[in-house]
Each structure stands twice: as C-alpha cells, then as structure tokens.
Amino acid sequence: MHPVLARAVQPFAEEIAAVGVAEAQVSPDPDFHRWCAQAVVEHLILSFQRSKLELQKRLKSNESPSGSCTFSQWILKKQVCWFGSMPYGVPASHVLYPRSFIPQPGQELASRMLSEAKDLSDVLAACRFAFGLRPCGSHPIYGPMRVEEWRVYHAVHCQHHLRQFREAIAFARTHPESVARSMAETQPTTADAGHPE
C-alpha cells in the first residue's frame, strides 16, 4: 500500500482490530442518527470501493476526465489536499451510507478495510502509469483529481472519521448496558439515516 494511504489506514485498522463485535454496534446517540463504530468502517469501505470503480472505469476507457473543477470544487479540494481537513456536518452521499451490514468483530472489519485500501492503492498505482500527472478520475464533490489527490483525499477521510469511530467506542465502553443490549440483538444492523461527514 502506498505510504500516504498506509499512514492513515494502518493505525486506524489497529484500533478497529481491538474492538469487540457488540461494542462496534453501539451508536453514541441513536436518536440523532449517529453511526456506530462498524457503520463508520463500512462507510470508509464503501468510499474505497466507489473510488476504485470510478478509477477502473477510467483505466478501461483510457480517458482522463474532461473539463475542470468548478470554483467551489477547487476550494473544497484545496481544503482537503492542502490543509488536510474535511468540514464536519456535511452529509455523506447516499451511495456511501452503510445501510445494512452483518455485525463483525474488529479483526474481521480491520482485515476488510485493509484489503479494500490495498486494492484502491493498486488501482491508483496503475493510474499513475496510465495517466501520469493528468486527472485519473472524477470525484462527485471534488471534481477531477490526480493520483496524489485521490491518495490524500482517502487518507484525510480516514483521519476525519477516526474521531467519530473513537467516540462511538468510548460511548460503548462507558455504557455497558448498551453493549449488553447490542449483544442481545441477532439481526443485521441497519444504519439508514447516515451521519454527517
């Protein structure tokens, strides 16, 4: 995995691996539709997968995105890629909502996340050879992006959600009754409402 992605994804995966299946299902504030820890990870996995699909489509067609960023896309991209921050309170795209999933222990979640990140990293490496410094795909929010921008975006996105993940786990560990309730539930978890980015 490329170092830019690895520096963000691998430490996050180590924290995920230490989480139990029940505590990963506890939302710190279900009345306000905040995601549980597993939903945060599922969101990041979906993000890796969607980017990979976009980039694979471009590799297959060998066509760099046409056009340029709008002014607002340029501003947002610079905030992420230059300053390394994403705004809080921006809703996630509906295609990235972790709508339903089977509860999994942390080690399995971490393994899935690392696998998806590595797959994306491999596709980005192929894009470097195919597109060089040209944009290799278009992001729905940030517009056309080059390989380096995709890497930084996903690294910043992981760091952005790490705080949210930690808050969900801290809540679960300080509210054992929530974990007990989560253990009693045997059906797949649903997280339809989503959470702001």
Sine and cosine of phi, psi and omega as CSV:
sin_phi,cos_phi,sin_psi,cos_psi,sin_omega,cos_omega
0.00,0.00,0.64,-0.77,0.00,-1.00
-0.88,0.48,0.63,-0.77,-0.06,-1.00
-0.82,0.57,-0.58,0.82,-0.01,-1.00
-0.87,0.49,-0.69,0.72,0.05,-1.00
-0.96,0.28,-0.69,0.73,-0.07,-1.00
-0.86,0.51,-0.63,0.77,-0.03,-1.00
-0.89,0.46,-0.46,0.89,0.02,-1.00
-1.00,-0.07,-0.66,0.75,-0.15,-0.99
-0.98,0.19,-0.69,0.73,-0.11,-0.99
-0.91,0.41,-0.71,0.70,0.06,-1.00
-0.89,0.45,-0.59,0.80,0.04,-1.00
-0.89,0.46,-0.71,0.70,0.00,-1.00
-0.87,0.49,-0.59,0.81,0.04,-1.00
-0.89,0.45,-0.63,0.77,0.05,-1.00
-0.93,0.37,-0.63,0.78,0.01,-1.00
-0.89,0.46,-0.68,0.74,-0.07,-1.00
-0.87,0.48,-0.40,0.92,-0.03,-1.00
-1.00,0.05,0.07,1.00,-0.10,-0.99
-0.99,-0.16,0.66,-0.75,0.06,-1.00
-0.99,0.16,0.37,-0.93,-0.06,-1.00
-0.88,0.48,-0.64,0.77,-0.05,-1.00
-0.95,0.32,-0.71,0.70,-0.04,-1.00
-0.93,0.37,-0.37,0.93,0.04,-1.00
-0.96,0.29,-0.19,0.98,-0.04,-1.00
-0.99,-0.17,-0.01,1.00,-0.09,-1.00
-1.00,-0.01,0.84,-0.54,0.08,-1.00
-1.00,0.04,0.70,-0.72,0.00,-1.00
-0.94,0.35,-0.27,0.96,-0.04,-1.00
-0.33,-0.94,0.95,0.31,-0.10,-0.99
-0.88,0.47,-0.45,0.89,0.01,-1.00
-0.92,0.40,-0.39,0.92,0.01,-1.00
-0.94,-0.33,0.32,0.95,0.16,-0.99
0.89,0.46,0.57,0.82,0.06,-1.00
-0.99,0.12,0.60,-0.80,-0.06,-1.00
-0.96,0.28,0.51,-0.86,0.19,-0.98
-0.98,0.21,0.14,-0.99,-0.07,-1.00
-0.87,0.49,-0.66,0.75,-0.01,-1.00
-0.91,0.42,-0.61,0.79,0.03,-1.00
-0.88,0.48,-0.60,0.80,0.05,-1.00
-0.87,0.49,-0.72,0.70,-0.01,-1.00
-0.91,0.41,-0.67,0.74,0.02,-1.00
-0.87,0.49,-0.61,0.79,0.04,-1.00
-0.88,0.47,-0.70,0.72,0.01,-1.00
-0.91,0.41,-0.64,0.77,0.04,-1.00
-0.88,0.47,-0.71,0.71,0.04,-1.00
-0.87,0.50,-0.63,0.78,0.02,-1.00
-0.89,0.45,-0.70,0.71,0.06,-1.00
-0.86,0.51,-0.71,0.70,-0.06,-1.00
-0.90,0.43,-0.69,0.72,-0.01,-1.00
-0.90,0.43,-0.67,0.74,0.04,-1.00
-0.90,0.44,-0.68,0.73,-0.01,-1.00
-0.87,0.49,-0.68,0.74,0.02,-1.00
-0.88,0.47,-0.69,0.72,0.03,-1.00
-0.87,0.49,-0.71,0.71,-0.05,-1.00
-0.94,0.34,-0.62,0.78,0.04,-1.00
-0.90,0.43,-0.61,0.79,0.06,-1.00
-0.87,0.49,-0.68,0.73,0.01,-1.00
-0.92,0.38,-0.63,0.78,0.04,-1.00
-0.89,0.45,-0.66,0.75,-0.02,-1.00
-0.91,0.42,-0.66,0.75,-0.01,-1.00
-0.99,0.10,-0.29,0.96,-0.08,-1.00
0.84,0.55,0.56,0.83,-0.01,-1.00
-0.88,-0.47,0.85,-0.52,0.12,-0.99
-0.95,0.31,0.55,-0.84,0.03,-1.00
-0.84,0.55,0.70,-0.72,0.04,-1.00
-1.00,0.05,0.33,-0.94,0.00,-1.00
0.99,0.13,0.04,-1.00,-0.01,-1.00
-0.80,-0.60,0.09,-1.00,0.02,-1.00
-0.93,0.38,0.53,-0.85,0.21,-0.98
-0.96,0.29,0.22,-0.98,0.00,-1.00
-0.87,0.48,-0.67,0.74,0.00,-1.00
-0.92,0.39,-0.61,0.79,0.07,-1.00
-0.90,0.44,-0.65,0.76,0.01,-1.00
-0.88,0.48,-0.70,0.71,0.01,-1.00
-0.88,0.47,-0.74,0.67,-0.02,-1.00
-0.90,0.44,-0.66,0.75,0.00,-1.00
-0.91,0.42,-0.64,0.77,0.02,-1.00
-0.91,0.41,-0.60,0.80,0.04,-1.00
-0.87,0.50,-0.67,0.74,-0.02,-1.00
-0.97,0.23,-0.81,0.59,-0.16,-0.99
-0.98,0.20,-0.51,0.86,0.02,-1.00
-1.00,-0.05,-0.69,0.72,-0.10,-0.99
-0.98,-0.18,-0.15,0.99,0.10,-1.00
0.92,0.39,0.55,0.84,0.01,-1.00
-0.68,-0.73,0.51,-0.86,0.08,-1.00
-0.87,-0.49,0.61,-0.80,-0.01,-1.00
-0.95,0.33,0.65,-0.76,0.09,-1.00
-0.99,0.11,0.50,-0.87,0.06,-1.00
1.00,-0.04,0.03,1.00,0.05,-1.00
-1.00,-0.01,0.84,-0.54,-0.04,-1.00
-0.89,0.46,0.59,-0.81,0.08,-1.00
-0.94,0.33,0.50,-0.86,0.09,-1.00
-0.86,0.51,0.59,-0.81,-0.04,-1.00
-0.86,0.50,-0.51,0.86,0.01,-1.00
-0.94,0.33,-0.24,0.97,0.02,-1.00
-0.97,-0.24,0.13,0.99,0.09,-1.00
-0.96,0.29,0.78,-0.63,0.09,-1.00
-0.98,0.20,0.98,0.19,-0.18,-0.98
-0.89,0.45,-0.73,0.69,0.05,-1.00
-0.49,-0.87,0.53,-0.85,-0.02,-1.00
-0.35,-0.94,0.34,-0.94,0.05,-1.00
-1.00,0.01,0.82,-0.58,0.01,-1.00
-0.82,0.57,0.70,-0.72,-0.01,-1.00
-0.71,-0.70,0.50,-0.87,0.11,-0.99
-0.94,0.35,0.34,-0.94,-0.09,-1.00
-0.83,0.56,-0.62,0.78,-0.04,-1.00
-0.89,0.45,-0.63,0.78,0.02,-1.00
-0.94,0.35,-0.66,0.75,0.04,-1.00
-0.88,0.48,-0.71,0.71,-0.01,-1.00
-0.88,0.47,-0.66,0.75,0.01,-1.00
-0.89,0.45,-0.67,0.74,0.03,-1.00
-0.90,0.44,-0.69,0.72,-0.02,-1.00
-0.90,0.44,-0.70,0.71,0.02,-1.00
-0.89,0.45,-0.64,0.77,0.00,-1.00
-0.89,0.45,-0.71,0.70,0.01,-1.00
-0.92,0.40,-0.63,0.78,0.03,-1.00
-0.91,0.42,-0.64,0.77,0.02,-1.00
-0.91,0.41,-0.67,0.74,0.04,-1.00
-0.86,0.51,-0.70,0.71,0.03,-1.00
-0.89,0.46,-0.68,0.73,0.00,-1.00
-0.87,0.49,-0.65,0.76,0.03,-1.00
-0.90,0.43,-0.66,0.75,0.02,-1.00
-0.91,0.41,-0.64,0.77,0.04,-1.00
-0.90,0.43,-0.58,0.82,0.06,-1.00
-0.90,0.44,-0.63,0.78,0.06,-1.00
-0.91,0.41,-0.60,0.80,0.03,-1.00
-0.90,0.43,-0.55,0.83,0.04,-1.00
-0.86,0.51,-0.68,0.73,0.01,-1.00
-0.95,0.32,-0.60,0.80,-0.07,-1.00
-0.98,0.21,-0.62,0.78,-0.16,-0.99
-0.90,-0.43,-0.19,0.98,-0.02,-1.00
0.87,0.50,-0.82,-0.57,-0.02,-1.00
-1.00,-0.08,0.07,1.00,0.04,-1.00
-0.98,0.19,0.36,-0.93,0.12,-0.99
-0.85,0.52,0.65,-0.76,-0.05,-1.00
-0.91,-0.41,-0.01,1.00,0.02,-1.00
-0.07,-1.00,0.25,-0.97,-0.02,-1.00
-0.87,-0.49,0.79,-0.61,0.03,-1.00
-1.00,-0.04,0.64,-0.77,-0.05,-1.00
-0.88,0.47,-0.42,0.91,0.00,-1.00
-0.98,-0.19,-0.67,0.75,-0.14,-0.99
-0.99,-0.13,-0.13,0.99,0.03,-1.00
0.98,0.20,-0.35,-0.94,-0.01,-1.00
-0.87,0.50,0.72,-0.70,-0.03,-1.00
-0.70,-0.71,0.56,-0.83,0.09,-1.00
-1.00,0.09,0.18,-0.98,-0.04,-1.00
-0.79,0.61,-0.76,0.65,-0.05,-1.00
-0.88,0.48,-0.60,0.80,-0.01,-1.00
-0.93,0.38,-0.63,0.78,0.07,-1.00
-0.88,0.47,-0.68,0.73,-0.02,-1.00
-0.89,0.45,-0.74,0.67,-0.03,-1.00
-0.91,0.42,-0.68,0.73,0.01,-1.00
-0.82,0.57,-0.75,0.66,-0.04,-1.00
-0.93,0.36,-0.57,0.82,0.07,-1.00
-0.90,0.44,-0.73,0.69,0.01,-1.00
-0.91,0.42,-0.63,0.77,0.03,-1.00
-0.87,0.50,-0.68,0.73,0.06,-1.00
-0.88,0.47,-0.73,0.68,-0.01,-1.00
-0.90,0.44,-0.60,0.80,0.03,-1.00
-0.86,0.51,-0.67,0.74,-0.06,-1.00
-1.00,0.04,-0.17,0.98,0.02,-1.00
-0.88,0.48,-0.65,0.76,0.02,-1.00
-0.88,0.47,-0.69,0.73,0.01,-1.00
-0.89,0.46,-0.67,0.74,0.04,-1.00
-0.87,0.49,-0.73,0.68,-0.02,-1.00
-0.89,0.45,-0.62,0.79,0.03,-1.00
-0.90,0.44,-0.66,0.75,0.01,-1.00
-0.91,0.42,-0.67,0.74,0.00,-1.00
-0.94,0.35,-0.66,0.75,0.03,-1.00
-0.87,0.50,-0.67,0.74,0.04,-1.00
-0.88,0.47,-0.73,0.68,-0.01,-1.00
-0.87,0.49,-0.63,0.78,-0.06,-1.00
-0.98,0.21,-0.35,0.94,0.04,-1.00
-0.99,-0.17,-0.02,1.00,0.05,-1.00
-0.76,-0.65,0.97,0.24,-0.08,-1.00
-0.87,0.50,-0.43,0.90,0.02,-1.00
-0.91,0.41,-0.52,0.85,0.05,-1.00
-0.93,0.36,-0.63,0.78,0.03,-1.00
-0.92,0.39,-0.66,0.75,0.03,-1.00
-0.87,0.49,-0.67,0.75,0.03,-1.00
-0.90,0.43,-0.65,0.76,0.02,-1.00
-0.90,0.44,-0.63,0.78,0.01,-1.00
-0.91,0.42,-0.51,0.86,-0.02,-1.00
-0.96,0.28,-0.36,0.93,-0.01,-1.00
-0.99,0.10,0.78,-0.63,-0.04,-1.00
-0.93,-0.37,-0.11,0.99,-0.03,-1.00
-1.00,0.07,0.37,-0.93,0.07,-1.00
-0.85,0.53,0.57,-0.82,-0.01,-1.00
-0.97,0.23,0.61,-0.79,0.08,-1.00
-0.89,-0.46,0.70,-0.71,0.01,-1.00
-0.73,-0.68,0.87,0.50,-0.10,-1.00
-0.91,0.41,-0.53,0.84,-0.17,-0.99
-0.96,0.29,-0.51,0.86,-0.01,-1.00
0.99,0.17,-0.08,-1.00,-0.03,-1.00
-0.53,-0.85,0.60,-0.80,0.07,-1.00
-0.84,0.55,0.57,-0.82,0.09,-1.00
-0.87,0.49,0.00,0.00,0.00,0.00
